[in-house]
Amino acid sequence: MDAIANLITSILNAQMVGRPLVVAPYSRITFELAKILERERFLINVEVKKSEDDQTESLRLTLRYVDKIPAIQGVKRISKPGLRIYAKAHELKHQFGDPAIRIISTPGGLMTDAEARKAHSGGEVICKVW
């Protein structure tokens, strides 16, 4: 199962019905992705909660709405398990007028395209969020 696609789908489905909170399975990559979305002000809060038996962890994401409109207008998955898409640092140019951010998996961890350009680091283009 694709954990990133599962997280994205959970967020978009919750926003469609106006839910303020999403609970998703924890993994290191989904946690890093959620922290980037929180830092870029698409989410209000990200928490890791342990289950009562201390065997599993889950993410609790508090969604951001602006005048009852979801902060995340759309997400496009770029790199998929069946087709990986990579970009070099100089290929991560910002397109003027495009409010979207791209999330890149680099050797230094997940980061936005702006952070990857600044660090002169390329990697796998995970998704585009606007």
N, C-alpha and C positions, 0 to 999 in steps of 0.2 A: 504494500500500500504506500502511496506517495503522501508523506506527512505534510509536505508544504501545500500540496493541492487540497488536502483535507482541511488544513487551517484556513486557507483562503476561502474555500467553499463555506465553511462554518461562519466566518465573519460576514460574507456577503448574504447568506441566508438569514442570519440574525438581523442584519440591517434592513432587509426587505420587510420584515414584520415588526421592526421598531424595538427590538430587544436591546436593553442596555448592557447585557453581560453575555459573554461567550465562554464556555468551558471546553477546552480541547486537550487531547493527550499531549504530554510533555515529551519533547526531545530537545537536544541541544540546539539543533538548527531552527526549530520552530520558536524556541525561546529567543534566540538571537534575532530572528526575523520580527518577532513581536516587539522586542526592545527597540529595533530601528523604527518600526511604525509608531511607537510611543514617542521616541525622540523627534520624529518628523511631524508630530502632532496629529496623527491619524487615529491614535488611541489615547485614552486618558490614563489608563493604568494597566500594568502587567504584573501579575502575581503568580508565584509557583506554590501550589497547595499540595500537601501530602494527604494520601487517603488515611482513613482511620486505622487501617492495619499496617501503615508505613511501608507498604510494598510498592505502590505506584504513586506517581506525581501527575498533576494536571496543571494546565495554564488557565488562569482566570483573567480574561481580557475585558476591560471596561471600554465600550465603544464611545466614540466622540460624535456628537450631533451638533450642528450649528443651525439654530432655528428649525429644529425637527428634520433637518436634511443631513444624511450621513456624511461624515468627513471623507470617507472613502467612496468616491464615485465609481471607480472601476479598478479591476486588477486583471492583468494579462500575464499568464504564465508563459515565459519565453523558453527556458530550457526545461525539457521534460525528460523523464527517465529513458525514453526511447530515442530521444534526439537532443543531445547536449549542444548548447550554443555557448561559445567562448568569445571573448573580446579582449584585445590588448588595451593598455592604458590610453594610448592615443586614439583609439576607436570609440572611446566613451565621451564623445563631445556632447555638450548640452545643446539641445535644439531650442532656439529662442521661441517664446510663445507657447512652449510645451510645459505645463505645470507638473508633469509626471516625474517621478523619481524611478530609477532602476536600482534594483538591489543585486549586488554582485558578490559572489562567493570567491574571495581571494585567499592567498596563503595566510594573510593576517586575519582571517575571519570574514563574516558578512559585513558589508558596508554599502553605502549608497554610491551611485556613480560619481558624485562630486567628491566624496572622500577617497574613492579609488583613484580618480584623476590626480588629486592632491598628493596621494601616496605613490604615484607612478606605478600602480599595480593593476594588472588585468586579472581576468578570471572568468568564471562561469556566470552568465547573466541569468539570474533566477527568475525575476519577474519585474513587471512595470506597474507602478501604483499611481493613481491620480485621483 
